[in-house]
Amino acid sequence: MEALQRASWNELPDWRSDDVAQAWPALRQSCKALGKQPRWQRMCDDAQRLGDTPGTTAIRQFIETRFTPWAVRNPDGTAEGLITGYYEPIIKGSRSRSERYPWPIHGVPGDMLTIEFGDLYPDMRNLRLRGRLVGNKVVPYWTRAELDGMQDRSPAPTLLWAADPIDLFFLQVQGSGRVELPDGSQVRVGYADQNGHPYQSIGRWLVNQGELPLEKASMDGIKNWARSNPHRLAELLHTNPSYVFFREMPSSTGGPTGALGVPLTAGRSLAVDPRTIPLGAPVFLATTAPNSDRPLRRLMLAQDTGGAIKGAVRADFFWGLGADAGVQAGRMRQQGQLWVLLPSESGAL
């Protein structure tokens, strides 16, 4: 089964109803990364000439004449997959360790090796291995439990110190966020690397252990359980061996920088699996709003990736900054469909 199947605009539900002008700034952001690639250059040049605010009708006509929709399909031929949400959290922290701020926010460790298989094997361009050298042998890098157990002996530098371990964990899950310092100023941190171990859902572990019903295994439900069971916090967190390392980002008023290298746009940026959907591409999403059957159908831009975002029909919807966005993101676990829009002259992947 081919992952992408040619489609028509009539197959995109509510395509004519979406205010595509809201996605136009995100599309132009994608062009900052894609504009010099032959496949995208002509479209991006035309988008630049169209200007900042050409209006919904002009934008829809532009998209329909320059792109072809391709329906995304799972390997078994099914059209639906999981759509979750993420956001940019704000957590409490400090530049100095203290009793109030004891949890390290780590940068990339100097001893971690990254092996890019695509450098030798083009067919494996999306495969990357992290490890460490023991003698002359590369072995898997340290797990979350092992890194936590090292404490002051950790090979990873400490950028900042967090007040709450479960907030720090969800900062890692989101991949970027802001740390509010004691003086009220904020430091933006972004994803820098990951230890190479697969992401495992701590919510799923709590459900399997009988600690939470499935309907309460949201971010809020997990946080409430963790704060009610502090003696089991390490046990919970260490069920996920994956560990995210951060870098300090320049302060700005825009969204966090995604894997494409451009700022994300709340409500219009998606994290996808780039093995199926090319980063930067427009994507039409048809799903439902969090915890409801109200349709959520709109043009998005594939501008990010994530450790848990694996599979063809699989995406993470970026809700924006702060607590309200976090509520929406934490509740979102919907089924949905995806159509990737590719420049008409280039065909499918």
DRENDO-1510 file (C-alpha; in Angstrom, 1 decimal, always signed):
<recs>
REC; n; res; u; v; w
REC; 1; MET; +0.0; +0.0; +0.0 .
REC; 2; GLU; +1.4; +3.4; -1.0 .
REC; 3; ALA; +1.5; +5.9; +1.8 .
REC; 4; LEU; +0.3; +8.7; -0.5 .
REC; 5; GLN; -2.6; +8.4; -2.9 .
REC; 6; ARG; -3.5; +11.1; -5.3 .
REC; 7; ALA; -6.8; +12.9; -4.3 .
REC; 8; SER; -9.0; +15.7; -5.5 .
REC; 9; TRP; -9.9; +18.9; -3.6 .
REC; 10; ASN; -13.5; +17.7; -3.3 .
REC; 11; GLU; -12.3; +14.8; -1.0 .
REC; 12; LEU; -11.0; +17.3; +1.6 .
REC; 13; PRO; -14.0; +17.8; +4.1 .
REC; 14; ASP; -14.9; +21.5; +4.6 .
REC; 15; TRP; -11.9; +22.6; +2.4 .
REC; 16; ARG; -14.0; +25.4; +1.1 .
REC; 17; SER; -15.0; +26.5; +4.6 .
REC; 18; ASP; -11.6; +26.9; +6.1 .
REC; 19; ASP; -10.2; +30.4; +6.5 .
REC; 20; VAL; -7.0; +29.5; +4.8 .
REC; 21; ALA; -5.7; +33.1; +5.3 .
REC; 22; GLN; -5.0; +32.1; +8.9 .
REC; 23; ALA; -2.5; +29.5; +7.6 .
REC; 24; TRP; -0.8; +31.9; +5.1 .
REC; 25; PRO; +1.8; +33.2; +7.6 .
REC; 26; ALA; +2.8; +29.7; +8.6 .
REC; 27; LEU; +3.1; +28.7; +4.9 .
REC; 28; ARG; +5.4; +31.7; +4.3 .
REC; 29; GLN; +7.4; +30.6; +7.4 .
REC; 30; SER; +7.8; +27.2; +5.8 .
REC; 31; CYS; +9.2; +28.8; +2.7 .
REC; 32; LYS; +12.0; +30.3; +4.7 .
REC; 33; ALA; +13.3; +26.8; +5.0 .
REC; 34; LEU; +12.1; +25.3; +1.7 .
REC; 35; GLY; +12.5; +28.3; -0.7 .
REC; 36; LYS; +15.9; +27.2; -2.1 .
REC; 37; GLN; +14.9; +23.5; -2.7 .
REC; 38; PRO; +14.1; +22.9; -6.4 .
REC; 39; ARG; +10.9; +21.1; -5.5 .
REC; 40; TRP; +9.5; +24.1; -3.6 .
REC; 41; GLN; +11.3; +27.1; -5.0 .
REC; 42; ARG; +8.8; +28.2; -7.7 .
REC; 43; MET; +5.9; +27.9; -5.3 .
REC; 44; CYS; +7.7; +29.9; -2.6 .
REC; 45; ASP; +8.8; +32.6; -5.0 .
REC; 46; ASP; +5.1; +33.0; -6.1 .
REC; 47; ALA; +4.0; +33.1; -2.5 .
REC; 48; GLN; +6.5; +35.8; -1.8 .
REC; 49; ARG; +5.2; +37.9; -4.7 .
REC; 50; LEU; +1.6; +37.4; -3.4 .
REC; 51; GLY; +2.5; +39.4; -0.3 .
REC; 52; ASP; +1.6; +39.2; +3.4 .
REC; 53; THR; -2.2; +39.5; +3.3 .
REC; 54; PRO; -3.6; +38.5; -0.1 .
REC; 55; GLY; -7.0; +37.4; +1.3 .
REC; 56; THR; -8.8; +34.1; +1.7 .
REC; 57; THR; -10.0; +33.8; -1.9 .
REC; 58; ALA; -6.6; +34.6; -3.4 .
REC; 59; ILE; -4.9; +32.2; -1.1 .
REC; 60; ARG; -7.3; +29.3; -1.8 .
REC; 61; GLN; -6.9; +29.9; -5.6 .
REC; 62; PHE; -3.1; +30.0; -5.1 .
REC; 63; ILE; -3.1; +26.7; -3.2 .
REC; 64; GLU; -5.5; +24.9; -5.6 .
REC; 65; THR; -3.5; +25.9; -8.7 .
REC; 66; ARG; +0.0; +25.1; -7.3 .
REC; 67; PHE; -0.6; +22.1; -5.2 .
REC; 68; THR; -2.0; +18.6; -5.6 .
REC; 69; PRO; -3.6; +16.9; -2.5 .
REC; 70; TRP; -2.4; +13.4; -1.6 .
REC; 71; ALA; -4.4; +11.3; +0.9 .
REC; 72; VAL; -2.1; +9.8; +3.5 .
REC; 73; ARG; -2.7; +6.1; +4.2 .
REC; 74; ASN; -1.4; +3.7; +6.8 .
REC; 75; PRO; +0.5; +0.6; +5.7 .
REC; 76; ASP; -2.7; -1.5; +6.1 .
REC; 77; GLY; -4.6; +0.9; +3.8 .
REC; 78; THR; -6.7; +2.6; +6.5 .
REC; 79; ALA; -7.2; +6.3; +6.4 .
REC; 80; GLU; -7.5; +7.3; +10.1 .
REC; 81; GLY; -4.9; +7.7; +12.8 .
REC; 82; LEU; -4.2; +9.3; +16.1 .
REC; 83; ILE; -4.1; +13.1; +16.4 .
REC; 84; THR; -2.7; +14.4; +19.7 .
REC; 85; GLY; -1.9; +17.9; +20.9 .
REC; 86; TYR; +1.1; +19.7; +22.3 .
REC; 87; TYR; +1.9; +23.2; +23.5 .
REC; 88; GLU; +4.7; +25.5; +24.8 .
REC; 89; PRO; +4.7; +25.2; +28.6 .
REC; 90; ILE; +5.9; +27.7; +31.1 .
REC; 91; ILE; +7.6; +26.2; +34.2 .
REC; 92; LYS; +9.2; +27.6; +37.3 .
REC; 93; GLY; +13.0; +27.6; +37.4 .
REC; 94; SER; +16.2; +29.2; +38.3 .
REC; 95; ARG; +19.8; +29.6; +37.0 .
REC; 96; SER; +21.0; +28.5; +40.4 .
REC; 97; ARG; +20.5; +25.2; +42.2 .
REC; 98; SER; +18.7; +25.5; +45.6 .
REC; 99; GLU; +16.3; +23.5; +47.8 .
REC; 100; ARG; +13.4; +25.1; +45.8 .
REC; 101; TYR; +15.0; +24.4; +42.4 .
REC; 102; PRO; +16.7; +21.0; +42.6 .
REC; 103; TRP; +15.9; +19.5; +39.2 .
REC; 104; PRO; +18.4; +19.9; +36.4 .
REC; 105; ILE; +17.4; +20.9; +32.9 .
REC; 106; HIS; +20.2; +19.4; +30.8 .
REC; 107; GLY; +21.9; +20.3; +27.6 .
REC; 108; VAL; +23.4; +17.9; +25.2 .
REC; 109; PRO; +26.1; +15.7; +26.8 .
REC; 110; GLY; +29.5; +15.8; +25.4 .
REC; 111; ASP; +30.0; +12.1; +25.3 .
REC; 112; MET; +26.9; +11.3; +23.2 .
REC; 113; LEU; +27.6; +10.1; +19.7 .
REC; 114; THR; +25.2; +10.6; +16.8 .
REC; 115; ILE; +25.5; +8.3; +13.8 .
REC; 116; GLU; +23.6; +9.5; +10.6 .
REC; 117; PHE; +23.0; +6.4; +8.5 .
REC; 118; GLY; +21.9; +8.5; +5.6 .
REC; 119; ASP; +25.4; +9.7; +5.1 .
REC; 120; LEU; +26.3; +6.2; +3.9 .
REC; 121; TYR; +23.0; +4.8; +2.9 .
REC; 122; PRO; +20.6; +7.2; +1.2 .
REC; 123; ASP; +17.6; +4.9; +1.7 .
REC; 124; MET; +18.2; +5.2; +5.5 .
REC; 125; ARG; +18.3; +9.0; +5.5 .
REC; 126; ASN; +15.8; +9.3; +8.4 .
REC; 127; LEU; +17.6; +6.8; +10.6 .
REC; 128; ARG; +19.8; +8.2; +13.3 .
REC; 129; LEU; +21.5; +6.3; +16.1 .
REC; 130; ARG; +22.7; +7.8; +19.5 .
REC; 131; GLY; +25.2; +6.0; +21.6 .
REC; 132; ARG; +28.4; +6.3; +23.6 .
REC; 133; LEU; +31.8; +4.8; +23.2 .
REC; 134; VAL; +33.0; +2.1; +25.5 .
REC; 135; GLY; +36.5; +1.1; +24.4 .
REC; 136; ASN; +36.1; +0.7; +20.7 .
REC; 137; LYS; +32.5; -0.3; +20.8 .
REC; 138; VAL; +29.4; +1.9; +20.4 .
REC; 139; VAL; +26.7; +1.0; +23.0 .
REC; 140; PRO; +23.3; +2.6; +23.6 .
REC; 141; TYR; +23.3; +5.9; +25.4 .
REC; 142; TRP; +22.2; +6.1; +29.0 .
REC; 143; THR; +18.5; +5.8; +29.8 .
REC; 144; ARG; +16.4; +8.3; +31.8 .
REC; 145; ALA; +16.8; +6.2; +34.9 .
REC; 146; GLU; +20.6; +5.9; +34.4 .
REC; 147; LEU; +21.0; +9.7; +33.8 .
REC; 148; ASP; +18.9; +10.5; +36.8 .
REC; 149; GLY; +20.9; +8.2; +39.0 .
REC; 150; MET; +24.2; +9.9; +38.0 .
REC; 151; GLN; +23.1; +13.2; +39.6 .
REC; 152; ASP; +26.2; +15.5; +39.9 .
REC; 153; ARG; +28.2; +13.0; +37.8 .
REC; 154; SER; +26.0; +13.4; +34.7 .
REC; 155; PRO; +27.9; +14.0; +31.5 .
REC; 156; ALA; +25.2; +16.4; +30.4 .
REC; 157; PRO; +25.7; +20.1; +31.3 .
REC; 158; THR; +23.0; +21.8; +33.4 .
REC; 159; LEU; +21.4; +24.8; +31.7 .
REC; 160; LEU; +18.9; +25.7; +34.4 .
REC; 161; TRP; +17.2; +24.2; +37.5 .
REC; 162; ALA; +13.5; +23.4; +37.7 .
REC; 163; ALA; +11.2; +23.6; +40.7 .
REC; 164; ASP; +9.0; +20.6; +39.8 .
REC; 165; PRO; +10.0; +17.3; +38.3 .
REC; 166; ILE; +6.7; +16.4; +36.7 .
REC; 167; ASP; +6.6; +19.9; +35.0 .
REC; 168; LEU; +10.1; +19.2; +33.8 .
REC; 169; PHE; +9.1; +15.9; +32.4 .
REC; 170; PHE; +6.2; +17.4; +30.4 .
REC; 171; LEU; +8.6; +20.1; +29.2 .
REC; 172; GLN; +10.6; +17.3; +27.7 .
REC; 173; VAL; +7.5; +15.7; +26.2 .
REC; 174; GLN; +6.5; +19.0; +24.6 .
REC; 175; GLY; +10.1; +19.5; +23.3 .
REC; 176; SER; +10.3; +23.3; +24.0 .
REC; 177; GLY; +9.0; +25.8; +26.5 .
REC; 178; ARG; +9.8; +28.7; +28.7 .
REC; 179; VAL; +11.4; +28.7; +32.2 .
REC; 180; GLU; +10.2; +31.6; +34.4 .
REC; 181; LEU; +13.0; +32.7; +36.7 .
REC; 182; PRO; +12.4; +34.1; +40.2 .
REC; 183; ASP; +12.6; +37.7; +39.0 .
REC; 184; GLY; +9.7; +37.1; +36.6 .
REC; 185; SER; +11.8; +37.0; +33.4 .
REC; 186; GLN; +11.6; +34.0; +31.1 .
REC; 187; VAL; +14.2; +31.9; +29.3 .
REC; 188; ARG; +13.1; +30.0; +26.2 .
REC; 189; VAL; +14.5; +26.5; +25.8 .
REC; 190; GLY; +14.2; +24.3; +22.7 .
REC; 191; TYR; +14.8; +20.7; +21.8 .
REC; 192; ALA; +18.5; +20.1; +21.1 .
REC; 193; ASP; +18.8; +16.3; +21.0 .
REC; 194; GLN; +17.5; +13.0; +22.6 .
REC; 195; ASN; +19.2; +10.0; +24.0 .
REC; 196; GLY; +18.0; +7.6; +21.3 .
REC; 197; HIS; +15.7; +5.5; +23.4 .
REC; 198; PRO; +12.1; +5.2; +22.3 .
REC; 199; TYR; +9.4; +7.2; +24.0 .
REC; 200; GLN; +7.1; +5.2; +26.3 .
REC; 201; SER; +3.8; +6.7; +27.5 .
REC; 202; ILE; +3.7; +7.1; +31.3 .
REC; 203; GLY; -0.1; +7.6; +30.9 .
REC; 204; ARG; -0.4; +4.2; +29.3 .
REC; 205; TRP; +1.7; +2.7; +32.1 .
REC; 206; LEU; -0.6; +4.1; +34.7 .
REC; 207; VAL; -3.6; +2.7; +32.9 .
REC; 208; ASN; -2.0; -0.7; +32.6 .
REC; 209; GLN; -1.1; -0.6; +36.3 .
REC; 210; GLY; -4.7; +0.1; +37.2 .
REC; 211; GLU; -3.7; +3.5; +38.7 .
REC; 212; LEU; -5.8; +5.6; +36.3 .
REC; 213; PRO; -8.8; +4.9; +34.0 .
REC; 214; LEU; -8.1; +5.6; +30.4 .
REC; 215; GLU; -10.4; +8.6; +30.3 .
REC; 216; LYS; -8.3; +10.3; +33.1 .
REC; 217; ALA; -4.9; +9.5; +31.7 .
REC; 218; SER; -4.5; +13.1; +30.4 .
REC; 219; MET; -1.7; +15.4; +31.3 .
REC; 220; ASP; -3.7; +16.9; +34.2 .
REC; 221; GLY; -4.6; +13.4; +35.4 .
REC; 222; ILE; -1.0; +12.3; +35.3 .
REC; 223; LYS; +0.2; +15.4; +37.2 .
REC; 224; ASN; -2.5; +14.9; +39.9 .
REC; 225; TRP; -1.5; +11.2; +40.3 .
REC; 226; ALA; +2.2; +12.2; +40.5 .
REC; 227; ARG; +1.6; +14.8; +43.2 .
REC; 228; SER; -0.5; +12.4; +45.2 .
REC; 229; ASN; +2.1; +9.7; +44.9 .
REC; 230; PRO; +5.5; +11.4; +45.3 .
REC; 231; HIS; +7.1; +8.2; +46.6 .
REC; 232; ARG; +6.4; +6.6; +43.2 .
REC; 233; LEU; +7.5; +9.5; +41.0 .
REC; 234; ALA; +10.8; +8.0; +40.0 .
REC; 235; GLU; +9.1; +4.7; +39.2 .
REC; 236; LEU; +6.6; +6.5; +37.0 .
REC; 237; LEU; +9.1; +8.6; +35.1 .
REC; 238; HIS; +11.6; +5.9; +34.6 .
REC; 239; THR; +9.1; +3.8; +32.7 .
REC; 240; ASN; +9.9; +6.2; +29.8 .
REC; 241; PRO; +13.6; +5.6; +28.9 .
REC; 242; SER; +13.6; +8.5; +26.5 .
REC; 243; TYR; +15.4; +11.7; +27.6 .
REC; 244; VAL; +15.3; +15.1; +25.9 .
REC; 245; PHE; +18.2; +17.6; +26.0 .
REC; 246; PHE; +17.7; +21.3; +25.6 .
REC; 247; ARG; +19.4; +24.4; +24.4 .
REC; 248; GLU; +18.8; +27.9; +25.4 .
REC; 249; MET; +17.0; +29.8; +22.6 .
REC; 250; PRO; +17.0; +33.5; +21.8 .
REC; 251; SER; +14.0; +35.4; +23.4 .
REC; 252; SER; +11.3; +36.3; +20.9 .
REC; 253; THR; +7.6; +37.0; +20.8 .
REC; 254; GLY; +6.9; +34.3; +18.2 .
REC; 255; GLY; +6.3; +30.6; +18.7 .
REC; 256; PRO; +9.0; +28.1; +19.5 .
REC; 257; THR; +11.2; +26.9; +16.8 .
REC; 258; GLY; +10.2; +23.5; +15.4 .
REC; 259; ALA; +12.2; +20.8; +13.6 .
REC; 260; LEU; +11.9; +22.7; +10.3 .
REC; 261; GLY; +13.9; +25.6; +11.9 .
REC; 262; VAL; +11.1; +28.1; +11.8 .
REC; 263; PRO; +8.7; +29.4; +14.5 .
REC; 264; LEU; +5.6; +27.4; +15.0 .
REC; 265; THR; +2.1; +29.0; +14.6 .
REC; 266; ALA; -0.5; +28.2; +17.2 .
REC; 267; GLY; -3.4; +26.3; +15.6 .
REC; 268; ARG; -1.7; +26.0; +12.3 .
REC; 269; SER; +1.5; +24.0; +12.9 .
REC; 270; LEU; +1.7; +20.2; +13.0 .
REC; 271; ALA; +4.3; +17.7; +14.1 .
REC; 272; VAL; +4.5; +14.8; +11.7 .
REC; 273; ASP; +6.6; +11.7; +10.9 .
REC; 274; PRO; +8.8; +13.0; +8.1 .
REC; 275; ARG; +9.3; +9.5; +6.7 .
REC; 276; THR; +5.8; +10.0; +5.1 .
REC; 277; ILE; +5.1; +13.8; +5.2 .
REC; 278; PRO; +8.0; +16.1; +4.2 .
REC; 279; LEU; +8.7; +18.8; +6.7 .
REC; 280; GLY; +7.4; +22.2; +5.6 .
REC; 281; ALA; +4.6; +20.8; +3.5 .
REC; 282; PRO; +1.0; +22.1; +3.8 .
REC; 283; VAL; -1.3; +19.4; +5.3 .
REC; 284; PHE; -5.1; +19.4; +5.4 .
REC; 285; LEU; -6.2; +17.9; +8.8 .
REC; 286; ALA; -9.7; +16.5; +9.4 .
REC; 287; THR; -10.3; +15.6; +13.0 .
REC; 288; THR; -12.4; +16.7; +16.0 .
REC; 289; ALA; -11.8; +19.1; +18.8 .
REC; 290; PRO; -10.5; +17.7; +22.1 .
REC; 291; ASN; -12.9; +15.5; +24.0 .
REC; 292; SER; -15.7; +16.2; +21.5 .
REC; 293; ASP; -17.2; +15.3; +18.1 .
REC; 294; ARG; -17.1; +18.9; +16.9 .
REC; 295; PRO; -15.3; +18.9; +13.5 .
REC; 296; LEU; -11.8; +20.5; +13.4 .
REC; 297; ARG; -10.8; +20.7; +9.8 .
REC; 298; ARG; -8.2; +23.1; +8.5 .
REC; 299; LEU; -5.1; +23.7; +6.6 .
REC; 300; MET; -1.9; +23.1; +8.7 .
REC; 301; LEU; +1.8; +23.2; +8.0 .
REC; 302; ALA; +4.1; +20.2; +8.8 .
REC; 303; GLN; +6.8; +22.1; +10.7 .
REC; 304; ASP; +7.8; +19.8; +13.6 .
REC; 305; THR; +8.5; +16.3; +14.6 .
REC; 306; GLY; +8.4; +14.4; +17.9 .
REC; 307; GLY; +9.6; +11.2; +19.6 .
REC; 308; ALA; +6.1; +9.9; +19.9 .
REC; 309; ILE; +5.0; +10.9; +16.4 .
REC; 310; LYS; +5.6; +7.8; +14.4 .
REC; 311; GLY; +3.5; +6.5; +11.6 .
REC; 312; ALA; +1.9; +7.7; +8.4 .
REC; 313; VAL; -1.5; +9.0; +9.7 .
REC; 314; ARG; -0.2; +10.4; +12.9 .
REC; 315; ALA; +0.2; +14.1; +13.9 .
REC; 316; ASP; +0.5; +16.4; +16.9 .
REC; 317; PHE; -1.5; +19.7; +16.8 .
REC; 318; PHE; +0.4; +22.7; +18.2 .
REC; 319; TRP; -2.0; +24.7; +20.5 .
REC; 320; GLY; +0.3; +27.6; +21.5 .
REC; 321; LEU; +1.7; +29.0; +24.7 .
REC; 322; GLY; +0.7; +28.6; +28.3 .
REC; 323; ALA; -1.9; +26.9; +30.6 .
REC; 324; ASP; -5.0; +27.3; +28.4 .
REC; 325; ALA; -3.1; +25.8; +25.4 .
REC; 326; GLY; -1.9; +23.1; +27.7 .
REC; 327; VAL; -5.5; +22.2; +28.7 .
REC; 328; GLN; -6.5; +21.7; +25.1 .
REC; 329; ALA; -3.3; +19.8; +24.2 .
REC; 330; GLY; -3.6; +17.5; +27.2 .
REC; 331; ARG; -7.2; +16.6; +26.3 .
REC; 332; MET; -6.5; +15.9; +22.6 .
REC; 333; ARG; -6.5; +12.3; +21.6 .
REC; 334; GLN; -8.7; +12.2; +18.5 .
REC; 335; GLN; -8.9; +10.1; +15.4 .
REC; 336; GLY; -8.3; +12.0; +12.1 .
REC; 337; GLN; -7.3; +12.0; +8.5 .
REC; 338; LEU; -4.5; +13.8; +6.7 .
REC; 339; TRP; -3.9; +15.0; +3.2 .
REC; 340; VAL; -0.4; +16.3; +2.3 .
REC; 341; LEU; -0.3; +19.1; -0.4 .
REC; 342; LEU; +2.7; +18.8; -2.7 .
REC; 343; PRO; +3.7; +21.1; -5.6 .
REC; 344; SER; +1.8; +20.0; -8.6 .
REC; 345; GLU; +4.7; +19.5; -10.9 .
REC; 346; SER; +6.7; +17.4; -8.5 .
REC; 347; GLY; +4.3; +14.4; -8.0 .
REC; 348; ALA; +4.3; +12.3; -4.8 .
REC; 349; LEU; +7.4; +11.2; -2.9 .
</recs>
